[in-house]
Amino acid sequence: MRRGIAATALVASLALAATACGGDGDSGDKADGPVTLTWWDTSNATNEAPTYQALVKEFEAANKDIKVKYVNVPFDQAQNKFDTAAGSKGAPDVLRSEVGWTPAFAKKGFFLPLDGTEALAEQDKFQPSLIEQAKFEGKTYGVPFTTDTLALVYNKDLFEEAGVEAPKTWDDLRKAAATIKEKTGVDGYWGSTQAYYAQSFLHGEGTDTVDAEAKKLTVTSAEAKKGYETWLSLFEGKGLHKADTTADAYAHIQDAFVNGEVASIIQGPWEITNFYKGSAFKEKENLGIATVPAGSSGQAGAPTGGHNLAVYAGSDEAHQKAALKFVNFMTSAKAQETIALKNSTLPTRDDAYTAQVKADPGIAGYQGVLPAAQPRPALPEYSSLWGPLDEELPKIAGGKESLDEGLKSAETAMAKLVPDFGK
């Protein structure tokens, strides 16, 4: 059985972890049999998981001494589930860790430092900014697996019919939406009330929810308020769809876009395969992808997202050694090319962007907007700061509280997550 790790004790070396047994609970390993790894994958169980399962079989065929127990864990449950498992017992040997989780779990001592290991044998092949996002206090705790950012995705046919081009600024978007509505009868834009999607509006004003270096919360600053004012203004006006504050808002927005009922939305590359399933994008070339519009600062850019593969520090030596080999295989150029071709997700290493991969208009389009993506601050608690905003932004957009009231409430909740930060 697994043992847990106290947050204060970083089990960094393979030797120190030799008392633990790998696997999710009882590994079932026999003394003379193969090592059985457990991998928690947090990808879409329908669209993405089959590709990963096929790669697992390929890995096992090439490594007869290693078996991989594949477990698909719903993304919205995985962070808390791993946190609980790693703090007691039953954590997996390998986790598909969202980039925001990686430094947070590293801080708790749950992840193994990977510098100098087989997992990062080809570190120079990965995009440097993505390696930086996998670090905590100078050490690397994850290998970049997939990357993403948000973009303005649009229906080229509807834009052409209305005689408008992809907007460069939010003001351009507002004008384009009105024209599209007038010319086609379809709403030009439908925004989200989720904090992650609203983040681009802050970047457009040259700010963020927090200044990590100054250790200061900035969510109620003048710049942040201006960004949220722009976000809020795009729920009302000709061709602008009203805010959906229901639990199914994400699905409503996505379905409307893929079926040609709205001309543009802000979305990430994880939905590329679903775009192509919609009636509006049976011809893949009809999918337009542009950098999110810029704010008054002239800056455009969405947050950088994605996932790393991380190794549990509480596994024993044999399981960690096998896990490092598995991570190296899954993040190789060949594996990433396969994943991109099957799942339409973005590779994290340049040599995986082969001609065949870039032939997918969705991947090519998102690759084009990646340079404008904004890296996340080096703050383990950063991603958790969106939680309070996810509570308040729907209330603001639904008219249940003012922008000032909502941002102030969010700031109060954030202060509890980073108690050493000022306001």
Disulfide bonds with the S-S distance in Angstrom:
none
